[in-house]
């Protein structure tokens, strides 16, 4: 097989590193931040308990301390990562909880505090499809003209039975409509999905990816379900255990999913990255590099690549 066109390494998929280097002409890394937002699925707007897998940090384990000012958080994370990638540029990553869930004046103050820092070339904002008001959309459109803006939307699955089980408190139509609104404003959209959700089989996980292909998202993050201490999911698992994917099963599913994704879709993540101290299961998730290497090996063994089943 010829070298995959959207990779600057041995990867057979469209890597984020390739995308950033091609767009900005240098290494770019994300600086994870915790801006202290809450979530409509926690404060009672649509729900009170949050998604069943969500940790106390709201997926912000690798962000800064929410008690610190944003610039202090940014500098601490940036300085850590600079040891590995000196000379890189940065994208401010508003990661923890729902980062459009506030009045636009609050959002503007937080976002532009980071955007005004040296060598920040963009913002990546993680949120929910039901938490972007029309006023916020207008502001994001304006922001997108000033910097490279990415909106990361949580979907997790297209299947309604699972959506209810995990307490997402929004439906697929809500997600699809928000993708359309963002794309209409030329904003780069990344979807989050989770493999291994309770009672989903391989075919269901592949169907979720096929749907994202059809609605033409720009990027995707694929996570493996992790059971974290002190979550509703932990309690559910203890009371009625369900199948947890083995690493071999997960790698096989991810390789199939990649085959169904258009080559132009940027693969921003292929596995979860939980903190070892809070992880109940699966323990193989701690070995992130091994999981990624095993995906590469299976793609090579199959002589396959991202988009192969779209091309055929």
N, C-alpha and C positions, 0 to 999 in steps of 0.2 A: 504494500500500500504506500502511496505517496504521503509525504508528511502532511498532517492535518493542517488546513490553511489558517486556522485561527488559534494556533498554538506556537509558542516560541521554545517549546521543550518537547519531551517525548509524549506529551499528553495527546489523546485522541478526542479531545473535546475542547470547546471554546473557553479558554482559561481567562479568569479575571486579570491575571498579571499581563497576559497578552493584550487584552482590551485596553487596560490603563496605559501600558507602554506605547501602544499604537496611537492612543488618543492624546496623551500628554507628553510623549517623548522621553519619559523617565519612569523610574520606579515610583509607585504611589501606594501608600498604605492607609488603611482606615484607623482613625483614632476614636475608640469607643468612649461614649459619654453617657452619663446618667443625669438628665436634666430635671429629675424629680416629678415627672408627670405621673398621673394615675391612669385609669382605664375605664371606659364606660361599662365594662363587664365586671368591674369591681365596685364602683361607687354607686351602683343601683340604677344607672341610666338604662342599661339593657340587662344587667345581671349583677350579682353580688359576690359570687365565689370565684370568679375568673375561670379561665380554661383549666381543666383538671390536671394538666401537666405543668402548669406555670409555677415557677419557683418564687420565693419571696422577693427576689430581685427583679422579677419580671423580665427574664432573659438578659439581664444586664450584668452577668457574673464577671465579665471582663471589662466593664466600663469603669468609670471613676467613682469616687465616693460622692453620693448625692448631697452630702453635707458640705462639700467643698464647692467653691465657685467654679464655673465652667472652665475658665482659663487655667486655673490651677489643675483641674482634672486633665485638661488637654495636654498641658506641659508634662505632667507626670507620665501619662501613657506614651506621649510622643518621645520623650527622652529614653524610655525603656526600649522602644522599638527602633530608635535611631542607632542603638548599638549594633543591631543586625543590618539595618539598611541606612547607612549614612548618605546624605545627599538626596534622600527621597522627598517627594511632595506628599501632601496630606489631604485626606477627605475626612471631615468631621462627621462621625457616625453617631447619630442620636438613636441609641439602641434600646434602652430599658423602657418597657411598657409601651404606652401609646403616645407617640411624639408629635401628633397634630391635635391632641385633645386639650385645647385651651383656646382662649381668645387670641385673635391674630396679633394683637399688640404684644402679648406675652411671647408668642412664637417668634415674632420678628426680633424682639430683644435677644432671645436665646440664640437663634440661628445666626444672626448677623454679628453677634459677639465673636463667634467662631469664624465666620466667613471673613472677618476683617483681619485675622491673624496672618502672619507671613507664610507664604507657600501653601496656603489652603486653596486647593483647586476645585473643591466641590463639597457638597453635603449629601449624606445618605440618611434618610429619615424613615425609621421603622414605625409602622402604624397599622391600624385596622381599616377596612373599607367602609365601615359605618361611622368613622370618626374624622371625616374630612368635610367640613361645611363648604357651602358655595363661596363664602367669603374667603375661606382658607384656600380653596382652589384658585381663586383669582390671585391671591398673594403668591401661591406656589408658581403660578404661570409667570408672574413678574420676577420672582426669584430665579426661575429657570433661565431667564434671559441674561442674568448677571453671572451665573456660575453653572457648573455641571451638577444638576440636581437628580438624585435618585430617590424614588419613593418605594419603600419595601412594604408590601401588603401581605399580611398573614392570611392564608387560605387553609392550609394543612391537608384538606381533602375536598373532593367535589361531592362526596357521598353524604346524603342528608342524614342517614341513620347514624353515621359516625359523627357528623357535625353536632347532632343533638347530644350524643353520648359524651363528647368532650366539652360540651357547654360553650361552644363558640358564640352563640347568641347572634349570629347573622347567617344568611343563607347564600347560596352560590350566586343568585341573581344580584344580590348586593355587591358581591365581589366583582362580577363581570361588568356591572354598570360603572363602578368606580374605575376599573381599568380603562374603559372606553373614555370616560371623562378626562382622565390623566393623559391618555394617548392623544386625545383631541388637542391638548395643549402642548404636545410634543415633549412630555415629561417621561423620562426613562423609568420603566416600571419593573420591579423585581417581585416575584411571587415566592412565598415560603410554603413548603409542603413538608409533611412528616410521613416517613415510611414506618410501618410496624404499628400503626394505631390499632387499638383493640378490635379484633374480629375482622380486620380487613385482610383480603388475600392479595396475591401478586397481581392478578388481573385488575383489581380495584385500584391499586397503586399506579399501574400503568395507565389506566383510564384517566386518572387525575392529571398525569403529564400530557396525555394526548389533548386534553381540554385546554391546557395552558398553551400548547402549540397552536391550537385553533384560534384562540383569542389574541395570539401574537404578543405575549409578554416579551420584554426585552432581556430579562435575566431570571434566573431561578436559584433558589437555595433549597437543597434537599437535606433534610435532617433525619436521623434515626431517632425514634421515640426513646427517650431516657426517663427512667423512673427516679425521681428526685425525692430526697427526704422531705417530710412535712408537706406533701402535696396531697390533693384529693386522689390523684392517680395512685399514689403509694397505698393509701387506705383501700382503694378498690382492688388493687393487685393482691394485697394481703388477704382480703376477704374472698376473692374469687379470681385466682391466677388465670391469666390468659397467655397465649403463646408469645414469647419474645423472639424476634428474629435472631438467628445466629449470624455471625459475621459473614459466613459463606452465603447464606440466604440473602442478606442485605446487599452484598457485592453483586450477586447475580441480578437482583431486582434493579439496582442502580444502572448496571450496564444495559439492561433492556430499556430502561427509561431514557437513557442517553440516545439510544438508537432512534427513538421516536421524536426527539427534539430537533427542530431546525438548527442548522449549523450557526445561524446568526445569533441565537439565544446564548447569552453569556452565563456560564456556569460559575456562580459565585461561591457555592459551597456544596460539598458532596457527602458530608457527614457531620454529626453533632460534635460538640466540644464541651461536655459537661465537666464541672469541677469534681475531681476524684473524691473529695471529702464528703460531698453531698449526694453522690451517685449510689443508688441501690442496685440497679441493673440496667443494661448489660455491661459487664466489666470490660468487654472488648472495645467499647467506645473510647476508653482512655488511650488506647494505642492508635491515635489519629493517623499518624504517618503510615503505619502498617495497613490501615484500612484503605487509604488513598493508593498506596503501592499495589495492593491486591486488586483494586479496580483497574489500575493501569495494566497489570499482568493479565487479567481476564479479557480486557479489551484487545490486547495484543494477541492472546491465544485464540480469540474468536476472529481475529483480523477484521475487527469492526471499528466503527467510529460514530461520533455524534451525527445524527441525521441519516444514518444508513437506511433505515426503514421508511424515511420520508423520500429519499432519493429513488428507492426501488418502486 
